[in-house]
Amino acid sequence: MESRPYLLHALSPLHVGTGQSVGVIDLPLARMKATGIPFVPGSSLKGVLRELRRPREEAGDAKNLHDAVFGPRRLTAGPAGDEPGDYAGALVVGDARLLALPVRSFVGTFALVTSPLLLALARRDLGETAGAWPMVAPLGRLGARVASVKGSSVVYGAGTPSARVYLEDLDLPVEPNDDAALGAWAQGLGGLLPVEERDLLAERLVLVDDETMSFLWETATQVDTRVSIDPVTGTAAPGQLWTEESLPAETLLVGVLGATGTFNKAPRKLSAEEVLGEALGGVGTVLQLGGKATVGRGRCRLLGWAAANARGGR
C-alpha cells in the first residue's frame, strides 16, 4: 500500500453538510463525531475525482484504466466486460480534516488559525517527519502564538511584550516563544502553493490553544441565510427561509490518499504510484466539492505532495 498526503484549499466557501438539523443552523457542516472538527468525507472527494478523470470514451483502454483506479461503476456481464464484483478500485481516499481556519482579524484582515491538536493530527497523516513537521508544544488556555512575530501581518504590537492578536471578538496575548516549529509548518505547507501565494501562511498563520480553536470552528464559520421567493406573492415562500453553514474561503484541510496496484487485467496493470498519479493529476487541480455549486460554493484546489517528497507510510 502506497499513501500520499494531500492538501485541500478552499477557494470559495465550502459546504459539505449532513442534511437538515434541528439546531440553530438548518444545514450545518459535516463534523467528526468525537471531536467536532469539520471535515470533508473521502467519499465526496472520490466521487468528484472519479467524474473529473472520467474519459470521454464509453469503452476501450482509457475506460478500463479509469475503472481500475476508481472501481467499475456500471458493469455488464459477458465477454466484453467484467462480472459485477470482480474487482475493486485501487484508490483509497481518506477524509480531509480541518488544518487551518481563516478568521477575521482586527489587524491584517484575516488570520489562518490552527492549534496543537490539529497540527498533531496532521503530523500523523504527513508521516511524523520531525524536520519537516515538528511537534508543536501545547499552549495554556487563551494563549496565541504566531509563526513569525516580526513578519506577521496579524499581530498588533509585534516584537513588544504587549503584542496581541485580535480574532473575531477574542483578544489574545502573543506568548514569547521560539517560533521555529510553527515557521517550519508555514514553510512546508506554503511550498505546495503557487509562488505568489507562499507568503500567505508565513504572514498569517496563528496558533491558539485547543479550547479556543474548538470555539472558533463552531462560531467562526460562514453562516448564510437563504430564501425561496414565491413567484405569485413576491415574498418568502412558506417554510422556505433557512440558514446554511460553510467553511470560509482560504480554509485548509489535510487528508491522505492510499493506493494498491490495480486488480483488473486490461489494458495493463498499474502500480500503486501510478494510481496515485492518475488520481491527483496535474498540480493544483481545481475541483467543485459539496453542495450549492450554482451559488458559488465548493470551488477548491487539490494539492498533492510529489512522490519524492511524500512522507506517508508504505
ROKOL-6197 format. One line per field, with one value per residue (C-alpha): residue in one letter; chain; z, y, x. Coordinates in nm, 4 decimals, decimal comma. Example, Ala and Ser with C-alpha at 12.3 -4.5 7.8 and 13.67 -1.06 7.14 Angstrom:
! residues 2
code	c(A:S)
unit	c(A:A)
w	c(0,7800:0,7140)
v	c(-0,4500:-0,1060)
u	c(1,2300:1,3670)
//
This chain:
! residues 314
code	c(M:E:S:R:P:Y:L:L:H:A:L:S:P:L:H:V:G:T:G:Q:S:V:G:V:I:D:L:P:L:A:R:M:K:A:T:G:I:P:F:V:P:G:S:S:L:K:G:V:L:R:E:L:R:R:P:R:E:E:A:G:D:A:K:N:L:H:D:A:V:F:G:P:R:R:L:T:A:G:P:A:G:D:E:P:G:D:Y:A:G:A:L:V:V:G:D:A:R:L:L:A:L:P:V:R:S:F:V:G:T:F:A:L:V:T:S:P:L:L:L:A:L:A:R:R:D:L:G:E:T:A:G:A:W:P:M:V:A:P:L:G:R:L:G:A:R:V:A:S:V:K:G:S:S:V:V:Y:G:A:G:T:P:S:A:R:V:Y:L:E:D:L:D:L:P:V:E:P:N:D:D:A:A:L:G:A:W:A:Q:G:L:G:G:L:L:P:V:E:E:R:D:L:L:A:E:R:L:V:L:V:D:D:E:T:M:S:F:L:W:E:T:A:T:Q:V:D:T:R:V:S:I:D:P:V:T:G:T:A:A:P:G:Q:L:W:T:E:E:S:L:P:A:E:T:L:L:V:G:V:L:G:A:T:G:T:F:N:K:A:P:R:K:L:S:A:E:E:V:L:G:E:A:L:G:G:V:G:T:V:L:Q:L:G:G:K:A:T:V:G:R:G:R:C:R:L:L:G:W:A:A:A:N:A:R:G:G:R)
unit	c(A:A:A:A:A:A:A:A:A:A:A:A:A:A:A:A:A:A:A:A:A:A:A:A:A:A:A:A:A:A:A:A:A:A:A:A:A:A:A:A:A:A:A:A:A:A:A:A:A:A:A:A:A:A:A:A:A:A:A:A:A:A:A:A:A:A:A:A:A:A:A:A:A:A:A:A:A:A:A:A:A:A:A:A:A:A:A:A:A:A:A:A:A:A:A:A:A:A:A:A:A:A:A:A:A:A:A:A:A:A:A:A:A:A:A:A:A:A:A:A:A:A:A:A:A:A:A:A:A:A:A:A:A:A:A:A:A:A:A:A:A:A:A:A:A:A:A:A:A:A:A:A:A:A:A:A:A:A:A:A:A:A:A:A:A:A:A:A:A:A:A:A:A:A:A:A:A:A:A:A:A:A:A:A:A:A:A:A:A:A:A:A:A:A:A:A:A:A:A:A:A:A:A:A:A:A:A:A:A:A:A:A:A:A:A:A:A:A:A:A:A:A:A:A:A:A:A:A:A:A:A:A:A:A:A:A:A:A:A:A:A:A:A:A:A:A:A:A:A:A:A:A:A:A:A:A:A:A:A:A:A:A:A:A:A:A:A:A:A:A:A:A:A:A:A:A:A:A:A:A:A:A:A:A:A:A:A:A:A:A:A:A:A:A:A:A:A:A:A:A:A:A:A:A:A:A:A:A:A:A:A:A:A:A)
w	c(0,0000:-0,1005:0,0632:-0,0136:0,1817:0,0090:0,0933:0,0108:-0,0249:-0,0370:-0,2994:-0,2244:0,0720:0,1037:0,2174:0,2738:0,5073:0,6805:0,5708:0,7846:1,1545:1,4491:1,5767:1,5207:1,1744:0,9376:0,7133:0,9238:0,8179:0,8497:1,1700:1,3272:1,5987:1,8886:1,8274:1,6354:1,3820:1,0392:0,7609:0,4007:0,3657:0,1464:-0,0414:-0,1586:-0,2838:-0,4530:-0,6390:-0,7686:-0,8744:-1,0469:-1,2611:-1,3250:-1,4567:-1,6484:-2,0112:-2,2938:-2,4472:-2,3026:-2,3779:-2,4546:-2,2725:-2,1154:-1,9677:-1,8322:-1,6719:-1,5146:-1,3719:-1,2452:-1,0439:-0,9178:-0,9432:-1,2006:-1,1877:-1,4254:-1,5481:-1,7838:-1,7648:-2,0684:-2,2792:-2,3304:-1,9629:-1,6129:-1,3969:-1,1250:-0,8155:-0,9981:-0,8599:-0,6532:-0,7400:-0,6398:-0,4960:-0,1301:-0,0441:0,3196:0,4789:0,4580:0,8110:0,9048:0,9348:0,9391:0,9545:0,8216:1,0938:1,0730:1,2360:1,3666:1,2217:0,8779:0,7580:0,8460:1,0124:0,9357:1,2739:1,3833:1,7144:1,8606:1,8234:1,4544:1,3855:1,5785:1,3753:1,0515:1,1501:1,1841:0,8314:0,6899:0,8247:1,1506:0,9908:1,2664:1,0446:0,8110:1,0507:1,4051:1,7156:1,8438:2,2207:2,3720:2,4900:2,8037:2,7800:2,5846:2,4538:2,0968:1,9004:1,5519:1,3028:1,2631:1,5002:1,3053:0,9683:1,0754:0,9343:1,2018:1,5227:1,6928:1,8580:1,7119:1,8851:2,2069:2,5399:2,4821:2,1394:2,0777:1,8221:1,7773:1,6254:1,5860:1,9421:2,1061:2,2460:2,2744:2,4085:2,1997:2,4091:2,3959:2,2351:1,9715:1,6528:1,4592:1,4818:1,3555:1,0991:0,9618:0,9194:0,7381:0,5069:0,4383:0,3634:0,1781:-0,0548:-0,2044:-0,3013:-0,6125:-0,5731:-0,5457:-0,2542:-0,0438:0,1971:0,2881:0,5631:0,6942:0,7329:0,8697:1,0487:1,4136:1,6759:1,9529:2,2323:2,1565:2,3598:2,1662:1,8393:1,9177:1,9926:1,6594:1,4425:1,5957:1,5726:1,3047:1,0107:0,7446:0,8003:0,5213:0,5300:0,2148:0,0982:-0,1790:-0,3257:-0,4079:-0,7723:-0,7037:-0,3895:-0,4378:-0,0733:0,1029:0,0283:0,3366:0,5091:0,2607:0,4794:0,6047:0,7155:0,5869:0,7172:0,5104:0,5682:0,4604:0,1527:0,2262:0,4647:0,4557:0,5073:0,5017:0,4214:0,2821:-0,0450:-0,0468:-0,3336:-0,4209:-0,7607:-0,9882:-0,9789:-1,3277:-1,6142:-1,9033:-2,0604:-1,8221:-1,4504:-1,2796:-0,9808:-0,6646:-0,7518:-1,0946:-0,9370:-0,7117:-1,0055:-1,2076:-0,9225:-0,8383:-1,1979:-1,2506:-0,9808:-0,8200:-0,9729:-0,9216:-0,8078:-0,7314:-0,3956:-0,1822:-0,2402:-0,3589:-0,6654:-0,8585:-0,5946:-0,5939:-0,3207:-0,3223:-0,5544:-0,4142:-0,5125:-0,4587:-0,3861:-0,3600:-0,2430:-0,5125:-0,4885:-0,3914:-0,1059:0,0115:0,3672:0,4057:0,5104:0,2548)
v	c(0,0000:0,3420:0,6554:1,0221:1,3214:1,5938:1,9483:2,0841:2,4628:2,6215:2,8968:2,9805:2,8993:2,5215:2,3495:1,9763:1,9083:1,6363:1,7332:1,9089:1,9726:2,0559:2,3035:2,6767:2,6222:2,4353:2,2959:2,2517:2,1335:1,7738:1,7358:1,4444:1,2829:1,2783:1,5991:1,8245:1,9038:1,9993:1,7616:1,6667:1,2958:1,0965:0,9585:1,3111:1,3774:1,0382:1,0908:1,4289:1,2890:0,9996:1,2304:1,4689:1,1892:1,0096:0,9509:1,0630:0,7176:0,4755:0,1785:0,0974:0,1156:0,4587:0,3367:0,0224:0,2219:0,4588:0,1674:0,0110:0,3248:0,4206:0,0936:-0,0103:0,1877:0,0106:-0,3267:-0,5747:-0,9423:-1,1105:-1,1467:-0,7702:-0,6768:-0,7909:-0,9636:-0,7339:-0,7582:-0,8976:-0,6289:-0,3107:0,0209:0,0596:0,4117:0,4801:0,8380:0,9457:1,2235:1,5780:1,7217:2,0885:2,2130:2,5936:2,8126:3,1712:3,4025:3,7753:3,9733:4,3294:4,3594:4,2262:4,1446:3,7737:3,5079:3,1380:2,9790:2,6322:2,4568:2,1961:1,9277:1,9995:2,0040:1,6796:1,5042:1,6470:1,5385:1,1822:1,1978:1,3617:1,0948:1,2462:1,3576:1,5719:1,8010:1,8959:1,8683:1,9298:1,8817:2,1994:2,2243:2,2647:2,6116:2,7294:2,8452:3,1665:3,1734:3,2650:3,2202:3,3311:3,1706:3,4773:3,7654:4,0059:3,9229:3,8536:4,0766:3,9888:4,0863:4,4182:4,5478:4,2743:4,2382:4,4049:4,2461:4,3655:4,2009:4,0876:3,9010:4,0027:3,7260:3,7991:3,9135:3,7426:3,9426:3,7017:3,7726:3,6532:3,4217:3,4783:3,1662:3,0147:3,0178:2,7751:2,4845:2,6767:2,8519:2,5114:2,4243:2,7518:2,6920:2,3275:2,3870:2,7108:2,5192:2,3494:2,6792:2,8822:3,1015:3,4216:3,2789:3,1225:3,4133:3,3649:3,1144:3,2743:3,6090:3,4872:3,1544:3,1771:2,9032:2,9124:2,6705:2,3776:2,5168:2,8447:2,6542:2,4426:2,7644:2,9133:2,6131:2,6295:3,0061:3,1488:2,9565:3,1304:3,1173:3,2407:3,2946:3,1719:3,2203:3,0923:3,3568:3,2741:3,3862:3,4824:3,6915:3,8021:3,7211:3,4309:3,1038:2,9297:2,7247:2,8358:3,0536:2,8667:2,9026:2,7058:2,6815:2,6811:2,6752:3,0175:3,0668:3,0114:2,7200:2,4492:2,0799:1,7813:1,4147:1,1035:0,9147:0,5469:0,3016:-0,0531:-0,1953:-0,2329:-0,5525:-0,5758:-0,7307:-0,4896:-0,2978:-0,3133:-0,3330:-0,0004:0,0282:0,1998:0,5044:0,5266:0,5018:0,7991:0,9971:0,9214:1,0373:1,3570:1,4620:1,7956:2,0269:2,2397:2,0652:2,2755:2,0803:2,1528:1,9952:1,9768:2,1423:2,4823:2,4911:2,7173:2,9908:2,9787:2,7260:2,4487:2,5657:2,4008:2,3361:1,9882:1,9952:1,6713:1,6081:1,4909:1,1234:1,2019:1,4245:1,2248:1,1077:0,8743:0,5134:0,2498)
u	c(0,0000:0,1327:-0,0013:0,0362:-0,0965:-0,2935:-0,3954:-0,7384:-0,7522:-1,0990:-1,1095:-1,4718:-1,6996:-1,7304:-2,0499:-2,0251:-2,3114:-2,5062:-2,8567:-3,1135:-3,0625:-3,2838:-3,0243:-2,9932:-2,8396:-3,0687:-2,7919:-2,4759:-2,1317:-2,0175:-1,8177:-1,6360:-1,8450:-1,5984:-1,4024:-1,6414:-1,3664:-1,5131:-1,4157:-1,4867:-1,5749:-1,3399:-1,6413:-1,7304:-1,3787:-1,3510:-1,6781:-1,5608:-1,2215:-1,3933:-1,6052:-1,3157:-1,0924:-1,3682:-1,2623:-1,4866:-1,4969:-1,7503:-1,5268:-1,1654:-0,8337:-0,8970:-1,2268:-1,0624:-0,7822:-1,0345:-1,2315:-0,9101:-0,8309:-1,1772:-1,3664:-1,6252:-1,9451:-2,1820:-2,0701:-2,2323:-2,1534:-2,0139:-1,7019:-1,6692:-1,6834:-1,6067:-1,8601:-2,0021:-1,7850:-1,4840:-1,2525:-1,2432:-1,0857:-0,7226:-0,7648:-0,8478:-0,9483:-0,9290:-1,1318:-0,9969:-0,9804:-0,9563:-0,5975:-0,6268:-0,9362:-0,9405:-1,0701:-1,1392:-0,8598:-0,8542:-0,5018:-0,4098:-0,7648:-0,7637:-0,5519:-0,5158:-0,5739:-0,4684:-0,3999:-0,1623:-0,4303:-0,4890:-0,1146:-0,0605:-0,3317:-0,1919:0,1605:0,0370:-0,1089:0,2024:0,4340:0,5644:0,8909:1,0366:1,2430:0,9611:0,6671:0,7981:0,5910:0,4267:0,4003:0,0524:-0,0474:-0,2182:-0,5770:-0,6300:-0,2745:-0,1776:0,1415:0,2432:0,4784:0,6948:0,6293:0,8499:0,6982:0,3408:0,0700:-0,1887:-0,0053:-0,0686:0,2478:0,4669:0,8017:0,6857:0,5841:0,2272:0,1853:-0,1727:-0,3790:-0,7436:-0,9570:-1,3282:-1,4150:-1,1163:-0,8254:-0,5298:-0,1792:0,1143:0,3294:0,7081:0,8477:1,0700:0,8612:1,0838:0,8375:0,5363:0,7543:0,8548:0,4874:0,4229:0,7178:0,6326:0,2651:0,3349:0,5670:0,2610:0,1006:0,1828:0,4909:0,2905:0,0842:0,3587:0,3836:0,0171:0,0933:0,4127:0,2376:-0,0951:-0,0532:-0,1591:-0,1529:-0,4128:-0,4885:-0,7188:-1,0107:-1,0041:-0,9758:-1,2812:-1,4732:-1,3652:-1,4563:-1,8040:-1,8551:-1,6208:-1,7626:-1,9694:-2,3456:-2,5739:-2,9479:-3,1199:-3,4769:-3,7017:-3,9318:-4,2927:-4,3423:-4,7037:-4,6670:-4,3079:-4,2356:-4,0679:-4,2420:-4,3846:-4,1174:-3,8505:-3,6318:-3,3250:-2,9642:-2,6655:-2,3110:-1,9917:-1,6186:-1,4874:-1,2719:-0,8989:-0,9691:-0,7011:-0,7807:-0,5448:-0,6008:-0,4351:-0,4762:-0,3879:-0,3479:-0,2607:-0,1803:-0,4833:-0,6857:-0,8363:-0,6415:-0,6892:-0,5265:-0,2294:-0,1653:-0,0876:0,1439:0,0234:0,2355:0,0732:-0,2723:-0,1963:-0,0599:-0,3730:-0,5976:-0,4086:-0,3495:-0,1777:-0,0506:-0,3204:-0,6232:-0,9370:-1,2448:-1,6098:-1,6914:-2,0033:-2,3375:-2,4603:-2,2331:-2,4724:-2,4361:-2,0574:-1,9886:-1,7291:-1,4509:-1,1359:-0,7770:-0,6321:-0,2597:-0,0628:0,2896:0,5289:0,6163:0,9752:0,8587:0,5588:0,6061:0,3133:0,3501:0,4393)
//
